[in-house]
Amino acid sequence: MEIEKSEDEMHVMLRTFKSALSSFASSPDAFRILSSVPKHSPPHSLSTSTSTLYVLDSSFNPPTRAHLRIARTALTEDAGTAPKRLLLLLATQNADKAPKPASFEQRLAMMSIFAGDLRRHLQAPSETDAGAAGETAAAAAAAAAILSIDIGITKCPYFVDKAAAIARADFYSDETTQVHLTGFDTLIRILDPKYYPPAKTLAPLEPFLSRHRLRVTYRPDADWGDRGAQDWYLRDLKDGKRVREGGKVEWADKIEMVDGRVEGEAIISSTKVREACQRGDEEALGELVTDGVRDWLLEEKLYLDDS
């Protein structure tokens, strides 16, 4: 098990992230890796040998057990080629969300804590966690032992630009396949021509979907329809019904729909976490976020004023 960071180390990390954010903001860079977990990784030669890079792009405001599930199932069930690596990506310029209520340096600190919690979770999974794809607990633990998780930031607000910035960076090999972990709501935005001016067609997705993949979690609810409706949305692409918008039939083979929470399982959201923080409900926090993130939220008294 990895050694927990001391309180002093965590606050040093906060100051380090704040300084790094300032440096990044004044630089021409569109993407930058700020740290890796465990701390001794990459080194650079190892990161450039990565075959499959899983990208979990979120506001992490804060990281939740829903993020944990998405990352864990991808790392243990997806058929991506080893060696594998995970990138937790935070956009410092987001098309729809302002940087509140938690500061970016606080989110980066929580992402680092979450990365350590994820590695520990993989090293000691439950039987349910390990058995979904026939993977044993020992295999999951072995994968966790060599897994490195990168903490990255980007100035790009839109998906296609983020993916291109990662591909251009010299941190990963040109041969690395990106697998972006998204929800169905994000897939809707990715395949919405309005995000690709001035022509407003899906043609800008070609460089990405010609070599990379999307792993999309079903979001069956009143807003997005049931699982069947979400399958039909992807089937329209496969059946050529998006060709006039620039969508290609073969792209459907690069998009995998996967299960999220099981029926009857409580919905986890960052909003619920922030509400639990305001109530001081430690029990609810334990169900919504990982142990390390919960402890940090309570220690830092985050989200008490969610405005």
N, C-alpha and C positions, 0 to 999 in steps of 0.2 A: 504494500500500500504506500502511496506517495505521502511524503511528510507535509502536514498542513503548514501554510504560511503563517507567520506570527502577525500580530496586529501591526507592529511597526513595519514589517515588510510590505504589508498590504497598503499602508498609507504612503510608503515610499513609492510603490507601484502607481498609486493615484497621481502623485506629483510627476512621475515619469511619463504617464500617459498624457497628462495635461500639456507637458512640454512637447511631447511628440505630436500632439494634435496641432499645436501652434506652428511647429516646423512644417508639418504636412500642408497646412492651410496656405502657407506662404510659398510653397514649392510648386513646380509645374506638374508634379506627379498626380496621376489619376487614381493610383492604387498603391498601397504600401502595407507590408507585413510589419507589425509592431512587436510581436513576441510570439513564442511558441511554447507549447506544453507537451512534454516536460521541458524545463528551462534549457537543458543542454542540447535540445534539438533546434535547428535543423540537423547538423551543419548544412551549409548551402548545397554541398555535393549530394546529400541525401534527398533534399527537397526536389532537386532537379531530376532525380531518378524516379519520382513518383509517377506511377502509371495511371491511377485513378484518383482524381481530386474531387471530393464531395464538398459542395459549397452550400452552407446554410446561411442565407442572407436574411437578416431580420433587423428590426429596431432594437431587439433585446432590452425591452423597457418594462420589466426585466426579463432575463431568460427564465423559462418555465419547464415543467415536466413535459409539456407538449413538445418543446424543442428537443428534450431528451429522447422522447419516443421517436421522433423523426430521424434524429441522428443515429440512434442505436439500431433501428431497423435497417437503415441504409447500410451501415457498416457491417452488420451481421447477416443480412439477407440478400443484398444486391450482388449481382454476379460480376461486378467490376473487377478488372485485372489488378492483382497485387504487384508492387507495394501500393497501399492506399494511404491517403492523407485526408484530413478534414480541415476546411477553412471556415471559421466563423467570421462573417463579413458584416460590418456596420457601415452604412452610408452616412457620411457627415453632411451630405446635401440630399434630402429626400423630396421627391416630387409632391408628396401629399402630407408629410408630417413634420412639424416643427420640433426642435430639440428640447422637449420638455416631457414630463417634469424632471426626469433624472438627467444630469449632465452627461456628455459623451464620455468623460473620463470615468465616471461612476459606472456607466454601462460597460466600458472596456474592462474595468476591474471585475464586474460581475461575470462577464464573458470568460475571463481567465479562471475565476473560481468554478464556473460551470464546466469548463474544459476538464479541470481536475476531477470534478464530481463524475463527469461522463466516463472518464478513464477508469475510475474506481468502480463504477456501476458495471462496466463491461468486464472487469476483472472478477466480479462476484455477482453474476446475474442470477435471477431467479430461474427456476425450471421453465416457467412460462415464457420468460424473456428469451431463453436460449433455444427453446424447442420449436419456435414458429416456422423455421425453414429447415428443420432437421439438424440444426447446429447444436453441438454440445456445449455445456458450460466451460469445459476445458478449452475448446476451440475458441470460444468468445474471449476467454481470458488470455489466450495466446495472442489473439489479434490485438487486444488492448495493450499488451506488453510492448508491442512495437509501434503502436499507433502514435503519431504526432498530430497535434492540433494547432493550427496557426490562427492567430488573432489579427485580422486585417481590417483596413478602412479604405473607403473609396469616396471620391467626390462625385461619382456618376450617379444620377438619380434613377436612371432607367436600366432595366435588365440587360438589354443587348449591349449597352455601353460598358456595364460592369464586367460582363463576360469577356468582352474584347480587351479591356484593361488588364484583366488577369492573364489572358493569353499573351499579351505583349510584354508583361513583366518577365524579367530574367530569373525570377525566384523558382519557377517551375519549368520543366522541360517543354519544348515544342511538341513533344509526343504525348504529353499528359492529356487525358480525357477528363473534361469537366462534367460532373453530374450535379446539376442544381436541384436542391431539395426544396420544393415549393408546395403550397396548397392550391386547391382548385381555383380559389379566388384570384391567386396570382397568375395562374395559367390563363384566365380570362383576360387579364391585362396584357400578358405577353402576346397573346394572339389578337389584340385589338389594334387595328391599323391606325387609330388616332394618335398612338404613341410614336409613330414613325413619320414625322413630317420631313420634307414638305409634300412628298408624293402620297403619304399616308397609305402605303401598302405594306404587306408583310415581307417584302423582299429583303430588308435589312437582317432578317433572322437567318438567312441562308448560310452565312459563314459559321454561325453557331450550330445550327441543327444539322449541318452537313457532317459534323465530326463530334459534337458533344451531345449530352442527353439531359432530359428533364425527368425527375422522379416526383410525381405529383400525388399528394395525399387527398383522398376524397373529402369533401366538405358537405355531406348531406344535411341540409337544413332548409328553412323557409326561403332564405335568400338565394340559394344556389340550386335548389331542387334535390331530388333523391339521387341515389347512385346511378340509376338507369338514365336519368336526364343528363348526368355528367358524362356517362359513357357515350351517349348520343352526340354530345358536343364534340368529343374527340373523333367520333365516327364520321361526322361531317367533313372533317379534314381528310380522313383516310379515303372517303368516297369522292373526293375531288370537288366538294361544294365550296371550298375556300380558294379555288384557283384564281378566280377573278380578282381576289384581294391580294394575290401574290403568294398564297399558301401552297405548299407542295405536298402531294400525296405521301411521299416517302418520309416526310417529317413525323407522321403519326407513329412510325416504328421507333422513333427516338424519344417518345413520350410514354412513360409507364405510369399507370394509375395504381396506387397502392392504398390499402386500408389504413385508417387512422385509429381513432379510439373505437373500442368495441361497443356494441349496443348496450345501453344502460350505464356506461361509464360516464362519470361527471365530465362536463365540458371544462377545459382549462384555458384560461386566457390571461393576458397581462393585466387587463382591466380588473379581473377578479383578484389578482395578486395585490394590486394597488388598493383595492377596497379592503382586503384583509389587513393590509398594513395600517390603514386608517383606523380600523377597529382594534388593532393590537391582537389579532386572532392568530396566535402562534400555531395552533392545531391546524387551522385552515392553510396557513403558509406551508406547513410540512407536507400537505397533500398537493400543493400547487407548484412548489419549486423544490429544487434539490437542497440537501442539508446545508451545504456551504453557502449557497445563495441566501437561504433563509436566515442564517446567522448574520450574514453581512447586512441584509435588509434591516434586521432588528438593531444591530450595532450602530449602523449609520443613520437609523431613524428615517429611512427613505420613504417617500410617497405619503408622508403625513399630511402634506399640503399638496394635493394632486391638481395643481393648477399651473 
